[in-house]
Amino acid sequence: MAGKKEADGAAKKMLRVTQVASAAGRFADQRRTLIGLGLNKLHRSRSLEDSAAVRGMINKVRHLVRVE
């Protein structure tokens, strides 16, 4: 069916993102992007759903995070 969300036990791919560099001295939009990812302190990690929006946010701060 068109528009049907993934259900029925279908596992969504997850990305593990860890902040490895400080946001101090960075542009405000980069700091806000880290907060949007749930990262605002060094060595904090989050498991995020692999989506185009999340990948775009990671790309914006790729020099500050590590993706596993």
Secondary structure by P-SEA (a helix, b strand, c coil): ccccccccccccbbbbbbbccccccccaaaaaaaaaaccccccccccccccaaaaaaaaacccccccc
